C-alpha cells in the first residue's frame, strides 16, 4: 500500500490515498485505515483524496460503507473524518459534498487546488 500514514498526536491520523486508486483497492485501504485509527484511539482521521482522482459511484460506496462502520462503533470509540479534495476535480467535489450532507456531524471537507 502506498498510502502515507502519520500519527503525530495520538488523537489525529493523516492518510493520503494512493494516486489513481481504483474502487477495488479502496475497500482494503479503508479497512486498514479503520483498523489503525481504532488501534491508536484516533479522534480525527484526515484523508487526502486529491491524488485518487474522481471517486465514482463504486468509490463512494466504499466510503459510505466505511462511514457506516464508524457510526456502528460505540460513541466513545468513534472518530471524525476530514476529507481533503481537489477543488478542480468537479466529480470528486460533488461526491465529497454529498458525503458531507449525509453525515454533517461526523464529516468535514476542505478543498485545495491540485493533487497531493
PAROKOL-687162 format. One record per residue: residue number from 1; x, y, z of N, C-alpha, C, O in turn. Coordinates in pm, 1 decimal, padded with zeros to 6 digits. Layout:
NURO    nr      neast     nnorth        nup     caeast    canorth       caup      ceast     cnorth        cup      oeast     onorth        oup
NURO   NUM          X          Y          Z          X          Y          Z          X          Y          Z          X          Y          Z
...
This chain:
NURO    nr      neast     nnorth        nup     caeast    canorth       caup      ceast     cnorth        cup      oeast     onorth        oup
NURO     1    00085.2   -00117.6    00000.0    00000.0    00000.0    00000.0    00089.2    00123.2    00000.0    00185.6    00130.7    00076.2
NURO     2    00057.7    00217.0   -00083.3    00141.8    00334.9   -00095.2    00082.1    00455.7   -00025.0    00126.7    00568.4   -00046.1
NURO     3   -00018.8    00432.6    00058.6   -00070.8    00549.4    00129.7    00029.7    00591.0    00235.4    00109.2    00510.1    00283.4
NURO     4    00024.7    00716.6    00270.3    00118.1    00770.6    00367.4    00042.8    00798.5    00495.8   -00042.6    00886.9    00501.1
NURO     5    00074.5    00723.5    00597.6    00006.7    00738.6    00724.7    00103.6    00796.2    00825.7    00216.6    00749.0    00838.9
NURO     6    00059.5    00896.9    00895.8    00142.5    00950.9    01002.3    00056.5    00968.7    01125.2   -00059.9    01008.2    01118.1
NURO     7    00116.6    00938.9    01235.9    00044.7    00959.3    01360.8    00128.8    01051.2    01446.9    00225.4    01008.9    01510.6
NURO     8    00090.4    01177.0    01447.6    00154.9    01273.6    01535.4    00093.9    01256.1    01671.3    00123.5    01159.0    01741.0
NURO     9    00007.8    01350.0    01710.8   -00064.8    01331.1    01835.0   -00151.0    01206.8    01821.9   -00203.7    01178.5    01714.3
NURO    10   -00165.5    01133.5    01929.5   -00239.0    01008.6    01925.5   -00382.7    01027.5    01879.0   -00442.8    00934.2    01825.8
NURO    11   -00438.2    01145.0    01897.9   -00578.5    01164.6    01862.5   -00599.7    01203.2    01716.4   -00714.2    01221.1    01674.9
NURO    12   -00493.9    01216.5    01637.2   -00508.4    01255.6    01497.3   -00429.5    01161.3    01407.7   -00322.3    01112.9    01443.9
NURO    13   -00485.4    01136.6    01289.8   -00420.6    01049.0    01193.1   -00441.5    01110.0    01055.3   -00549.1    01162.2    01026.0
NURO    14   -00339.9    01103.8    00971.0   -00348.4    01163.0    00838.6   -00305.7    01061.0    00734.1   -00202.9    00994.9    00749.0
NURO    15   -00386.2    01048.3    00626.8   -00360.6    00949.1    00523.3   -00382.3    01012.2    00386.9   -00476.7    01089.0    00368.4
NURO    16   -00296.3    00980.8    00291.5   -00316.1    01021.8    00152.4   -00342.8    00896.2    00071.2   -00261.3    00804.0    00070.4
NURO    17   -00456.4    00892.0    00003.0   -00485.7    00776.4   -00081.4   -00385.0    00770.6   -00195.6   -00342.3    00874.2   -00246.6
NURO    18   -00347.1    00649.4   -00235.7   -00251.6    00635.7   -00345.8   -00306.1    00696.6   -00474.6   -00426.5    00690.3   -00499.6
NURO    19   -00219.1    00755.4   -00556.8   -00264.4    00813.2   -00684.3   -00336.0    00709.4   -00771.0   -00290.8    00595.8   -00785.3
NURO    20   -00448.0    00751.6   -00827.9   -00522.7    00664.7   -00917.7   -00583.0    00541.7   -00851.8   -00603.5    00440.4   -00918.7
NURO    21   -00611.8    00548.0   -00722.9   -00669.3    00432.6   -00652.0   -00796.4    00386.6   -00721.3   -00885.9    00466.2   -00749.8
NURO    22   -00802.7    00257.8   -00747.7   -00924.0    00203.0   -00809.0   -01022.8    00167.2   -00698.4   -00983.1    00145.8   -00583.9
NURO    23   -01150.6    00160.8   -00732.4   -01250.3    00121.5   -00631.3   -01219.2   -00014.4   -00568.6   -01248.5   -00035.9   -00451.0
NURO    24   -01160.3   -00106.0   -00645.1   -01125.8   -00237.4   -00589.5   -01019.4   -00226.1   -00480.8   -01019.0   -00305.1   -00386.4
NURO    25   -00930.5   -00130.1   -00492.9   -00826.0   -00109.2   -00393.0   -00876.9   -00032.7   -00271.8   -00823.0   -00046.2   -00161.9
NURO    26   -00979.7    00046.7   -00291.9   -01026.6    00137.2   -00187.1   -01081.0    00064.3   -00064.9   -01055.7    00106.4    00047.9
NURO    27   -01154.8   -00043.4   -00085.1   -01211.1   -00118.9    00027.9   -01104.3   -00165.1    00126.1   -01114.3   -00135.6    00245.2
NURO    28   -01001.1   -00237.7    00078.9   -00895.0   -00282.3    00169.7   -00816.1   -00167.1    00232.0   -00774.7   -00175.7    00347.6
NURO    29   -00795.2   -00060.3    00156.5   -00723.2    00055.8    00210.6   -00802.4    00115.7    00326.7   -00745.9    00144.3    00432.3
NURO    30   -00932.7    00134.7    00307.5   -01015.7    00192.9    00413.7   -01024.6    00100.3    00534.6   -01031.4    00147.4    00648.2
NURO    31   -01024.7   -00029.9    00511.4   -01026.9   -00125.8    00623.6   -00900.2   -00111.2    00708.0   -00906.3   -00116.0    00830.8
NURO    32   -00784.6   -00093.3    00641.6   -00659.1   -00075.1    00716.2   -00658.2    00058.0    00790.5   -00609.9    00066.2    00903.4
NURO    33   -00711.7    00161.9    00727.3   -00719.9    00292.1    00794.5   -00807.2    00280.5    00919.6   -00771.4    00330.8    01026.1
NURO    34   -00921.6    00213.9    00905.6   -01015.1    00196.1    01017.4   -00947.9    00119.7    01131.8   -00958.8    00157.4    01248.5
NURO    35   -00879.2    00013.3    01096.3   -00811.7   -00068.5    01197.8   -00705.0    00012.7    01271.6   -00694.8    00006.3    01394.1
NURO    36   -00626.7    00088.2    01196.8   -00521.3    00168.4    01260.3   -00579.7    00281.0    01345.5   -00529.3    00309.7    01454.1
NURO    37   -00685.8    00344.3    01296.2   -00749.8    00451.5    01373.5   -00802.9    00397.9    01506.1   -00788.7    00462.6    01609.9
NURO    38   -00862.9    00281.7    01502.7   -00914.7    00222.0    01626.9   -00801.5    00181.4    01719.5   -00807.4    00205.7    01840.0
NURO    39   -00698.9    00119.9    01663.8   -00585.2    00075.1    01745.8   -00516.2    00192.7    01815.2   -00472.9    00181.4    01929.8
NURO    40   -00506.5    00306.6    01744.1   -00438.7    00424.2    01800.0   -00531.3    00517.4    01876.5   -00485.3    00617.4    01931.7
NURO    41   -00659.7    00487.4    01881.2   -00753.7    00572.9    01952.1   -00769.4    00709.3    01887.2   -00789.0    00809.5    01955.9
NURO    42   -00760.8    00713.2    01754.6   -00771.5    00841.0    01682.9   -00909.0    00903.5    01704.5   -01009.9    00833.3    01710.4
NURO    43   -00911.7    01033.2    01715.9   -01038.0    01106.9    01727.5   -01074.3    01170.6    01593.6   -01191.7    01194.2    01565.0
NURO    44   -00971.8    01198.2    01511.3   -00992.1    01256.3    01378.1   -00899.1    01186.5    01280.1   -00780.5    01168.5    01307.2
NURO    45   -00954.4    01147.7    01165.9   -00873.9    01090.0    01058.1   -00889.8    01180.6    00936.6   -01000.5    01198.7    00885.9
NURO    46   -00778.7    01237.5    00890.1   -00779.1    01320.7    00769.8   -00738.8    01233.9    00652.1   -00636.5    01165.5    00655.7
NURO    47   -00820.8    01237.6    00546.9   -00795.4    01156.3    00428.8   -00782.8    01247.9    00307.8   -00878.9    01313.4    00267.3
NURO    48   -00663.2    01251.3    00251.0   -00637.1    01332.0    00132.6   -00669.0    01246.6    00010.3   -00597.3    01151.2   -00020.0
NURO    49   -00775.9    01280.8   -00059.1   -00819.8    01202.7   -00175.2   -00781.3    01269.3   -00307.2   -00818.6    01220.4   -00413.9
NURO    50   -00707.8    01379.2   -00301.6   -00676.3    01454.3   -00423.4   -00607.5    01369.1   -00528.5   -00643.0    01377.9   -00646.0
NURO    51   -00512.3    01288.5   -00491.7   -00439.0    01207.3   -00587.7   -00518.2    01090.4   -00642.1   -00482.4    01033.0   -00744.9
NURO    52   -00625.3    01054.9   -00573.9   -00704.6    00938.8   -00615.5   -00787.4    00966.1   -00740.8   -00832.0    00872.5   -00807.1
NURO    53   -00808.1    01092.2   -00773.6   -00887.9    01127.1   -00891.0   -01036.4    01115.0   -00861.3   -01076.3    01108.4   -00745.0
NURO    54   -01118.9    01112.0   -00966.5   -01263.9    01102.2   -00945.7   -01297.3    00974.6   -00867.8   -01243.7    00867.6   -00896.6
NURO    55   -01385.3    00987.0   -00770.1   -01417.2    00873.3   -00684.4   -01515.9    00777.6   -00749.3   -01508.9    00657.1   -00725.1
NURO    56   -01605.8    00827.1   -00829.4   -01704.6    00741.8   -00895.0   -01800.0    00679.2   -00794.7   -01780.7    00688.6   -00673.5
NURO    57   -01901.8    00616.0   -00847.1   -02003.9    00555.1   -00761.0   -01945.1    00443.1   -00676.8   -01974.7    00434.0   -00557.7
NURO    58   -01863.0    00358.3   -00735.5   -01805.1    00245.9   -00660.9   -01716.3    00296.8   -00547.4   -01719.0    00242.1   -00437.1
NURO    59   -01637.9    00401.1   -00573.8   -01553.4    00457.7   -00469.3   -01635.0    00518.4   -00356.9   -01603.4    00501.1   -00239.2
NURO    60   -01740.8    00590.1   -00394.3   -01828.3    00649.5   -00292.6   -01896.1    00541.9   -00208.8   -01916.7    00560.8   -00088.9
NURO    61   -01930.8    00429.4   -00270.3   -01992.4    00320.1   -00194.7   -01897.0    00268.5   -00087.8   -01939.8    00238.8    00023.8
NURO    62   -01768.8    00257.4   -00119.9   -01670.5    00213.7   -00019.8   -01658.8    00315.8    00093.0   -01649.0    00278.9    00210.1
NURO    63   -01659.9    00443.4    00057.6   -01651.8    00547.1    00160.5   -01775.0    00544.5    00251.1   -01762.8    00559.0    00372.7
NURO    64   -01892.5    00526.3    00192.8   -02015.2    00518.0    00272.8   -02009.6    00396.8    00365.5   -02046.3    00406.7    00482.6
NURO    65   -01964.2    00283.1    00314.3   -01953.9    00162.8    00398.9   -01859.3    00187.1    00516.2   -01886.6    00143.6    00628.1
NURO    66   -01748.5    00256.3    00491.2   -01653.4    00288.4    00597.2   -01717.2    00380.4    00700.2   -01703.4    00358.4    00820.6
NURO    67   -01786.6    00482.8    00653.3   -01852.3    00576.3    00745.0   -01959.0    00506.3    00829.2   -01977.3    00539.6    00946.3
NURO    68   -02028.8    00410.5    00770.5   -02127.8    00333.3    00846.7   -02060.3    00247.3    00952.8   -02113.5    00230.5    01062.5
NURO    69   -01942.9    00192.6    00920.4   -01867.4    00115.7    01020.6   -01831.2    00204.2    01139.5   -01840.9    00162.4    01254.9
NURO    70   -01789.6    00326.2    01109.7   -01754.5    00419.9    01217.0   -01877.7    00448.6    01302.7   -01869.3    00450.8    01425.5
NURO    71   -01992.1    00470.6    01237.7   -02115.6    00501.5    01310.9   -02163.1    00383.9    01395.2   -02233.1    00403.2    01494.6
NURO    72   -02125.4    00261.3    01356.2   -02164.9    00142.7    01432.6   -02080.1    00121.5    01558.5   -02114.6    00040.2    01644.2
NURO    73   -01970.2    00194.7    01568.5   -01886.1    00182.9    01687.5   -01956.4    00246.1    01807.5   -02041.4    00333.5    01790.9
NURO    74   -01921.1    00202.0    01928.4   -01971.9    00272.5    02046.4   -01928.1    00419.1    02038.8   -01820.6    00449.7    01987.2
NURO    75   -02010.5    00507.8    02089.4   -01981.7    00652.1    02080.1   -01840.6    00688.1    02125.1   -01776.9    00774.8    02065.1
NURO    76   -01791.8    00623.5    02228.4   -01659.9    00656.2    02282.8   -01545.8    00614.8    02189.5   -01433.1    00661.7    02205.6
NURO    77   -01573.6    00527.8    02092.4   -01469.4    00479.7    02001.0   -01479.0    00544.1    01862.3   -01391.0    00522.7    01778.9
NURO    78   -01582.0    00621.0    01836.6   -01598.7    00682.4    01704.7   -01496.1    00791.9    01681.0   -01446.3    00854.5    01774.6
NURO    79   -01466.6    00812.9    01556.7   -01376.8    00921.3    01518.3   -01438.9    00997.9    01402.1   -01518.5    00943.5    01325.5
NURO    80   -01401.8    01123.2    01390.4   -01449.7    01207.6    01281.3   -01357.1    01189.4    01160.9   -01241.0    01151.2    01175.3
NURO    81   -01410.4    01217.2    01043.3   -01331.7    01205.8    00920.8   -01328.5    01342.1    00851.7   -01431.4    01407.4    00833.9
NURO    82   -01208.2    01382.7    00813.7   -01191.1    01506.5    00737.8   -01133.1    01469.7    00601.7   -01022.4    01416.5    00593.0
NURO    83   -01207.8    01497.9    00496.2   -01160.4    01471.5    00360.7   -01098.1    01597.1    00303.1   -01149.7    01707.3    00321.8
NURO    84   -00986.7    01580.1    00233.0   -00922.2    01688.9    00160.5   -00932.9    01654.5    00012.9   -00873.7    01557.1   -00033.6
NURO    85   -01008.7    01735.1   -00060.4   -01031.9    01708.3   -00201.7   -00970.2    01813.4   -00291.7   -00928.6    01920.2   -00246.7
NURO    86   -00965.3    01780.8   -00419.1   -00912.0    01870.7   -00521.0   -01023.0    01963.8   -00567.7   -01123.7    01918.3   -00622.0
NURO    87   -01005.1    02093.3   -00546.9   -01108.7    02190.0   -00584.5   -01132.2    02194.0   -00735.4   -01238.0    02238.6   -00779.9
NURO    88   -01035.9    02148.4   -00814.1   -01050.2    02148.8   -00958.7   -01114.0    02023.3   -01015.6   -01141.7    02017.4   -01135.4
NURO    89   -01137.8    01923.0   -00932.4   -01198.4    01797.7   -00978.5   -01348.0    01801.8   -00946.4   -01389.8    01773.3   -00834.2
NURO    90   -01426.3    01837.3   -01045.9   -01570.5    01856.4   -01029.4   -01639.0    01731.6   -00973.4   -01722.8    01742.3   -00883.9
NURO    91   -01604.4    01614.1   -01024.7   -01669.9    01490.6   -00980.3   -01632.8    01457.0   -00835.8   -01717.8    01415.8   -00756.9
NURO    92   -01506.5    01475.0   -00802.7   -01463.0    01448.8   -00666.0   -01531.4    01544.8   -00569.3   -01575.7    01505.4   -00461.4
NURO    93   -01539.2    01670.4   -00609.6   -01601.7    01772.0   -00525.4   -01748.1    01739.3   -00498.6   -01793.8    01747.6   -00384.7
NURO    94   -01821.8    01702.3   -00603.2   -01963.9    01667.3   -00585.7   -01981.8    01546.0   -00495.5   -02071.2    01543.5   -00410.9
NURO    95   -01896.8    01445.7   -00513.7   -01906.4    01324.9   -00431.4   -01880.2    01352.5   -00284.8   -01952.6    01303.5   -00198.1
NURO    96   -01776.1    01431.5   -00256.3   -01744.0    01462.9   -00116.9   -01850.3    01551.5   -00053.2   -01882.1    01536.0    00064.7
NURO    97   -01904.9    01644.1   -00131.1   -02013.6    01728.7   -00078.9   -02135.9    01642.6   -00044.4   -02202.2    01667.2    00056.4
NURO    98   -02165.8    01542.9   -00126.5   -02278.7    01452.8   -00098.7   -02253.7    01373.7    00029.3   -02344.7    01357.3    00110.5
NURO    99   -02131.9    01324.7    00048.0   -02099.2    01252.5    00171.6   -02116.3    01342.0    00293.1   -02173.3    01300.6    00394.0
NURO   100   -02067.0    01464.4    00283.2   -02078.5    01557.6    00395.7   -02224.9    01583.8    00429.1   -02261.1    01591.7    00546.4
NURO   101   -02308.7    01597.1    00327.6   -02451.4    01623.6    00350.2   -02518.8    01507.9    00423.4   -02616.3    01528.5    00495.7
NURO   102   -02467.9    01387.6    00405.2   -02528.9    01269.7    00469.2   -02487.7    01252.7    00615.2   -02558.7    01188.8    00692.9
NURO   103   -02374.0    01309.5    00652.3   -02325.1    01289.7    00788.7   -02248.8    01413.0    00835.5   -02129.9    01405.4    00866.4
NURO   104   -02317.5    01525.9    00840.4   -02252.4    01651.8    00876.1   -02188.0    01650.3    01013.7   -02091.7    01723.2    01037.5
NURO   105   -02239.2    01569.0    01104.3   -02183.9    01565.2    01239.0   -02054.3    01485.1    01247.4   -01981.7    01495.9    01346.2
NURO   106   -02024.1    01404.6    01144.7   -01906.0    01318.9    01150.4   -01803.8    01347.7    01041.5   -01692.3    01295.9    01046.8
NURO   107   -01839.8    01429.5    00942.6   -01753.1    01453.0    00827.4   -01732.0    01602.3    00806.3   -01825.6    01681.9    00814.2
NURO   108   -01607.4    01638.1    00779.2   -01576.1    01771.6    00731.9   -01499.5    01755.2    00601.0   -01434.5    01653.2    00578.0
NURO   109   -01508.0    01856.6    00516.1   -01442.2    01851.8    00386.6   -01377.9    01985.8    00359.5   -01437.2    02090.6    00385.3
NURO   110   -01257.0    01982.4    00307.7   -01193.6    02105.0    00258.4   -01140.8    02075.0    00118.8   -01109.7    01960.7    00085.3
NURO   111   -01131.6    02179.2    00039.0   -01084.0    02163.4   -00098.0   -00964.9    02255.0   -00119.0   -00966.3    02371.8   -00080.5
NURO   112   -00863.2    02199.9   -00180.4   -00744.8    02276.9   -00216.2   -00716.8    02250.7   -00363.9   -00765.7    02153.5   -00421.3
NURO   113   -00639.0    02337.2   -00423.0   -00609.9    02323.6   -00563.9   -00495.7    02226.5   -00587.2   -00392.8    02233.4   -00519.9
NURO   114   -00513.4    02136.7   -00681.6   -00407.4    02045.4   -00721.4   -00403.6    01916.2   -00643.9   -00475.3    01897.5   -00545.5
NURO   115   -00317.2    01826.6   -00691.1   -00301.8    01695.9   -00628.7   -00204.4    01700.9   -00512.4   -00124.7    01793.7   -00498.7
NURO   116   -00213.3    01598.9   -00429.9   -00124.8    01588.1   -00312.1    00017.8    01566.0   -00354.8    00106.5    01554.5   -00270.2
